[in-house]
Amino acid sequence: MNKKKYPACFGVIDSVFPKKENGLRNTPATCLACSHKTECLKSAMQGPGGLKVKDEFIDRAYESKMIGFLERWSKKKDINRRLKEQETGVRD
């Protein structure tokens, strides 16, 4: 099997999609030049860090009144359930 060589930062959410001082996340210029950028960001977003980013998106959508309380509650409950599944490796 052909194994690819990835940089040490591959799939690390705080390296490939760090939070800036304003609370928003942005991909650094060094990542944009990398040949693994798409695959790396997808990998980072599929892990626990990605779920935390999605949780941040939900909070911002609620604060800007793009979603209501019940939708926010439902989505956050789903994310928390998925985080627990990842930590324990057991599905409810």
Steps between C-alpha positions, in 0.01 A plus 500: 500500500624850415517716816509875456738717700312776679642798689480494881216755494277277283146488638576709811209745519688768695778499238297483181198706613612711799279744686604864463475777761154594371370148572473399135700220339710535186736274308859633510681593178751218554216248483363648179831425328506138623407222259309316779280796602158363402559152633658643817213735580245225436690272736518772767127573473408131540669475840398637839648839412266521203200439721613781728529729195145405397391579856653848461313545170172413671563753778577773246188415300290522816658830606429648157140369517547271199368204701262481793540358848358154425714452189809611693416266788440207264822551305712550812351186657589302186857635501544417870371147435745456212789633711419246773484223239844596372645510852356167612473325165148386594180599322178545699 
